Amino acid sequence: MASNGQLQETGSEVSLGRLVRAALLLLLLVGCIGQPVLAADPPSDAASPVYHTPLAGEAGSTNFHGYSIALPATDRAHQTALTLGGTLLLPRQGRTTGVPIAAGYFRHYWEDSRTRDVVSIFVNDLEYDRRIVGPLEVVGRLENYTLPGTQTELAENREVTASTVSYGSASFSLGPGVRLPVAPLEVDNDLKVQLLGTVGYFYAARSHETNPELLLPPNTLSYGTKLRVRYDALRRNLLELPHYGFAAGCDADYQVRAEWQELGTRLNPGPVNRDYLQVSGYLFAAGPVPGLSEKNRLVASAYGGTTYHNRGDRFNAYRLNGGPLSGEAEDIARPHYTGMVYDDILVSNYAILSAGYRRELCFFIYLTLAGTYLWADRANALDDGRVQFRETTSVAGTASLDLAFFGNSSFNLGYVWDSGAVRNGRSGSGVSFTWNKLF
């Protein structure tokens, strides 16, 4: 019989093997879909010109029920937006019936500097890059995940109150980066490589529901190194949805928690896992449907991540979530599970394969249908409050409607269904609604 250490090592190798196979499985599909061509329209005569979808930022005109509509050019290098909305979960995820949504988005690109920020007070992702010479930049990033209140993990869609803990983290990263423009040479089309040193702070606290025997980590500083690679050659439509092209990227993150201890309970302590290495990557493509007009598009994606040597715990786990299908350059890098409506699930290893079809109902309304397969080591709460990762597979489907609206705004309405990953063993659905206002 293999020892526990041997079993853990074997599990890590199997996880990595699945991620590699999953990426290779979609590589051919993604490569075929993502070719930047607009030749999917059938032949037509001069009296019936080929229709082309309005693209983001471009000036042009289109016809709508006999009316000619002018589309002004927009400055995509300088955008400020507000997103408001909410989600409804049917049935509830544990005791969570719905989740409100509110965030500010800022993207401003100048000649020698850039900033891209998502601000929602308790969860923020801020980046500022300053060009030094040629393609060489200095990159600064600030991230925090500091939700108020407590967080409780599930077992078969039941919240295990013994696992209730308050915790969060904040980190600052600084280092050199290289940014090179790539075709089709829009503001978000580039290849960037960043090597960052990071320093952060982690905190954790009990609540009156926490199992008294549960071992919590101490508040501590952390430090490490992160490699970030992003490649984006996507062209987007009027609503900033990927229209054709290809995107890819990867992250390698090595972190050391200065003060740490074994987790679990006093009777069942676990390994210390003071330091850990996590590697993740993604592929994304959008392109034509062979033989159909440009109003029909295919989208496909693959995401994967692993925590080496099974050193994952609930405090360093990947957070999978959902919301509207990704379109913005950095948002595409976020592992997106279409069965989610914004709330998070914790995983230590994962692979996500997704494929979908988008139909342009008219130049400002788009319907997207997508299906997703998920394999993951998902967080699962035990009755004594310990959190272990259990292998799970799940499938999901989503239908999403995106439409432009008056006042330089847009709406997204989505319906999702998941076979069991979101509620940790129970299938369910959800509805999300967001309003995006561009200033």
N, C-alpha and C positions, 0 to 999 in steps of 0.2 A: 504494500500500500504506500502511495506517495505521501510524503510529509506535507504539512500545511504550506511551508515555504515553496515546495515544488509545485503544489497546486496553484499558488498565487502566480508563480513565474509562468506556468503553462497558460493560465488565463490571460496574462498580459500578452503572450505571443499570439494566442488565438484572436484577441481583440484587435491587435495590430494587423494580423492577416486579413481579418474581415474588412477592416478599413481600406486596405490596399486593394482587395478584390472589388469592393464597392466602387472605389474611384475608377479603376480600370474598366469596370462594366459600363459606366456612363461616359467614359472619355471619348469613345468613338461617336456616340450620340451627340454629346455636347459639341464636339468638333464639327460635325456635319451641320448641326442647327445654327451654330454661331458664325457662319460665314457672312461677312458684311456685304450682302448683295441685295438688290431690289428687283430681281428678275422673276418674281413669282407670278406676275400678272399674265393672263393669257393674251394672245395677240389681239389687237383692235385696229380699227381704221381711223382715219383722221377725224371723222365726225364724232368718234367716241374715244377720246383720249384716255390713256391709262391713268387710273386713279392712284395718287400717292398720299399716304397718311401724313398729316401735318406733324412735323418734328419739333422737338423742344427748342425754343429760341429763335426759330426761323420765321421770317416774315413771309406771308403768302395770302392766298385767298381760297375759299372753298364754297360749294353750293349746298344749301340746306333747304329742301322743299321749294326749290325754285328761286330762293333768295341768295344773292352773292354776299358772302361774309368775308371781310378783311381780317387777317390775322397779323397783328403787329409783332415785330421782333421784340424779344425780351432779353434782358441782361442776366444771363445765368451765372455770371461771375459774382453777382451781389444779390443774395437772397436772404430775406428774413421772413420766417413763417411761424404761425401758431397752430398747434393741433389740439383739438378738444374732442372728446367722445367718451365712449364707455363700452363695456361688454356685459353680456348676460350668459350665465352658464346653466345648462339644462341637461341632467340634474346638477346640483351644486358640486363644486370641487371641495370635498370636505365640508367646511362650514362657509365657503366662499360662494356667494350667489352672483356677484358682479364685481367688476373692477373699473374705476374711473380712469380716464386718460387725459393728461394735460402735459404738453411739452412745447418748448420753444426751440426753433431750429435757425441756425445762423451759418451762412456760408459766404465768405467775402475773400475774393482773390485779387490781390494787387500785383504790381509788377515784381516786387521783391519779397513778398510775404503772403501768407495764406492763413486763414483760420476756418475751422469747421467745428461747430459746437451744438450739442444737444443738451438742453437744460430742462430738468424737471424737478429741481430742488433736491429731492432725496436720491435721485439717480442721475448722474451727469457724466458726459463724455466731452471733454474740451481738448482741442489741439491747436497749436500755433506753430507755424513753420516759417523760418527766416532764411532766405537765400544768402549764402556766403560768397560763392563764386561758381559760375557755370551751373551745373546741376546739383552742386553740393549745398546742403541745407543744415541748419540746426533745428531740431524738432523738440518741442515740449508738449507733454500730454498730462492732463489731470483727470482722474476718474474717481468716482465714489459710488458706493452702494450702501446707503445708510437709511433704510426704511424705518420709520417709527413703529413702535409696537413690537410684538413678538412674531416669530415664525415657527410653524409647526409642520411636521412631516406626516405623510399619509401611510396607511396600510389598508388596501382594498377600499379606497375612498373614505376611510375613517380617519379623522385626525387623532393621532396618538398624543394626548395632552402631556404625557411624561416627556416628550421630546421638545416641548416648547422652550425656545431660547430667543433672546434678543442678541443680534450680532450684526456687524457691518464692517466695511473697510473703505479706506481711501488711499490713493497712491499718486505719486508724481513721477514722471519719466522724462529723461533728458538724454539727448545723444545726436549723433550725426545721421543724416539721411541723404539719399540720392533720388532725385525726381527727374524723369525723362518723359516728354510728351510722346504720345502714340496716336496713330490714326484711330478714329476720324478727326482728331485734333480739336474736340470740344473741351470745355473747361474741366470736365471730370475725366478726361481720357489721358491716363498717364501710367507709367511704371514707376513705383516708388519702393525703395528698400530702406528700412530704418533699423538701426541697432541702438537700443535704448538701455540705459541704466535706470533702475527703478528703486524707489524707496516708498514704503507704505506703512500704514498703521491699521491694526485689527483689534476689535473689541468684542467681548461677549459677556452676557449677564443672564442670570436666572430670572424666572418669574415664579409666582406662587404655585404654578402648575408643574414646574419642572421636577422630575424625579430627584429627590435629595441625593440619591446614590450616583446620579449621572456626573461624569467627569467632564468639565468644561475646560477649554484651553485658556491660558492667561491672556490678558491684553498685552499686545506685543508689537514691536517694530518688525518690518520685513524688508528684505532687499534682494535684488536679483538683476537679471538681464533678460531682455526681450528682443527677439527678431521679428519684424513685421514686413511682409511682402505683399504688395497690392498691384494688380494689373487690371486695367479697365479699358476695353475697346468697344464698349456698348454705345449705340446711338439710341436715344430715347424719344418717345412720342410727346405729343402736346401735354399729356398728363404726367410726364416724367416716368412712364413705364418703359422697360427695356423693349426695343423694337427689333434690333438686329445687332449681332456682335457677340463678344465673348468676354468674360471676366474670370479671374482666378486669383488665388492668394494663399498665404500660409502664415502661421504664427508659431514660434517656438519660445516658450516662457519657462525660465528656470528661476525659482524663488526659494529663499531661505527665511524661515520664521525664527527670529532671534531667540525668543522664549517660547517653548512649546512643551507639551507633555502628552502622555498616552490618553486616548479618548476611550469612550465606552462607559462602563460602570466600574465601581470599586471591585465588584466580584468578577467582572468580565472586561478587563482592560484590553485595549487594542494597541497596535504599533504606534510609535511616536510620530513618524513621517514629518520630521521637522523641515526637510527640504524635499522638493518635488520638481519634476520636469513634465510639462504638458506641450503637446504638439498637435496642431489642428490645421485644416486646410479646406478649400472649397473650389468648385467649378460652377460656372453659371453661363448659360447661353440662351439667346433668343434668335429666332429666324423664321423663314417663310414655311408655309405648308405647300409642298410640291403640287403644282397644278391649280392652285387656288389664288385668288387675288391677294393683294397686300393687306387687305382687311383681316386676314386670317394669319395668326402667328402661333408658333410653338415656343414654349419655354421649358427648360430643363435645368436641374441643379443637382449637385452632389456635395454633401458636407461630411466631414469626419473629424474626430478628435480622440486623443488617448492620453491617459495619465500613466506614465511609465512605472513599472514595478508595483502596480496596484497601490500607489501612494495617494489615492483619492480619498477625501473625506467630505462631509457636508459643508465644510468651510472653504474648501478650494475647488469645489465641483463646478463643472460647466453649467451654465444656466440656459436651457432651451426655452424659447418662447415663440410667439407667432405674430399675429396682427396682419395688416394688409401685406400682400406679396411685395417682396423687396424691389426697389427701383433705384434709390439713391446709392451712389458709389460705395460709401462706407457701410450703409445698411445692408448691402448685399453680402458683406463679409460676416454678418451676424448669422449663426446657425438658426435656420428658420424651419420650424415644424408646422405645417399648415393645419394640424389639428388643434393648435393652441389659439387662444384669444388673449394674448398679452401676458397672462400669468406665467410664472416660471415653473419648470421641473428641473431637479438637480440630477446630473449624470456624471459619471467618471470617465466613461468611454461612450462613443456614439458614432453612428453612420446614418445619414439621411439621404434618401434618393427621392427626387420629385420630378414629375413631368406634368405639363399642363397645356391647355389650348386657350388662346385669347381671340375674341371676335370683336371687331370694331363695329358696333351697332350704328353709330354715326360718328362724325369726326370728334365729338366731345363725350362719347359714352362707350365704355369698354366692358365686356363681360369676360371673366376668366374662370375656367374650370380646371382644377388641378387635383392630382392624387399623390400621396406620399407614403413611403415605407420607412419605418424607423426601427433600427436596432440600437439598444443602449443598455448599459449597466445603470439602472435607475435607483435613486435613493428610496429606501423602504424602511419605515419605522417599525421597531420592535416594541413590545408592550412595556419594556423597562426604559424606553426612551432612547436606546441606541439606534443609530442610523447605519444600515448596511446597504450595499449596492447589489441589486438583483438583476440578472439578465432578463430583458423583456423585448418583445417585438410588437409592433403595432402598425396599423394602416390608418390613413386619414384621407378625407376628401373635403374640398372647399369650393364654394361658388362665391365670386366676388364681383361687385359692380362698382366701377369707378366712373365718375362723371364730373366735368367742369361745371362751374356755376358762376352766377353774377358776382361782381366785386372781387375778381381775381382769386376765387376760392374753388375748392373741389370737395366732393364727398366720396367716401368709400363705405359700402355696405357689404358685410361678409357673413356667410354662414359656414360653419365648420362642423365636421363630425370626426370623432376619434374612437378607435376600437378598444382603447384601454390604457394607453400610456399616461394621459393627462390625469386621470383619476386613479391611477395605480391599480388597475384590475377591473375597472368598470367602464363600459362604453358610455358615450354621451356626446352632446352637441353644444354649440354656442353661437351667439350672434354678436357681431361687433359693428359699431358705427363710429366713423370719425369725420370731422370737418377740418379742412386745412385751409387757412387763410394766408395768402402771400401778400406781404406789405411792400 
